[in-house]
Amino acid sequence: MSGSEPRHAAHESVEERIAEEVVEELELHPVRKDDEEEPLPSMSEQIAEQLGGVRGLIESSLPVLAFVLLNVLLGDVLELAKREALLWAIIGSVGSAVAIGAVRLIRRQPIRHAVNGLFGIAIGAWLAWRTGEAKNFYLPGILLTFGQAAVLLLSVVFRKPLIGYAWGIMANKGRQDWFGNSRLFRTFQWLTLLWVASLSLRAGIQAYLYAIGDANAIGVVRILVSWPVYAATFAFTAWAIHRVTSAQRREATVA
């Protein structure tokens, strides 16, 4: 989405990987008795296949973690010159992203997320080096998250909630017939607004830290706050949709 929410692979791809962990065992696609087609895997199974689970989370965390740790260790603890500490932090971050992609390539595993992550990390690294400010390493992710929130909000205003489209693709065999289901439509409208609030909160905290120039705090917030908030939002979204679709199946059975 990413929620469901559209997201930037460099800074936010980890959020997608968390999703597999927080929606385990939830079956979100409605079962139709007259369906002769083979049923789709559950949403959790599809996410697991595409995003890599716990390993994906760890791999996506490493470049940001490397940047934060090296910047703190070399700049604040060892008191190297700001530019020199920044250089090594960039090398560590980009290097770890390259190493992750290389290991996956050697093992003949999917490298799409690694390549996307490297691309995004490279943009942030270039901005940080060009300006000489470590905080600009995080700027692309902050701006993109605000952009995601804006797109989601517009989808609600125009009564085309993107969470509904995501559910249709991932859990309803590509069908977007939820437009004719008033209860599901209302659910997708307010869930999309929930994602707007979640994205705005995460980006807003980071934007405040960016404004006051606390680069290391941005990295800490991204690791310790942003991703758990994403996980909680995704889990609640999965539960809410499951609750509505399950209730409607029960009502249809009784009728």
Order of alpha helices (4+ residues) and beta strands (2+ residues): alpha-alpha-alpha-alpha-alpha-alpha-alpha-alpha-alpha-alpha
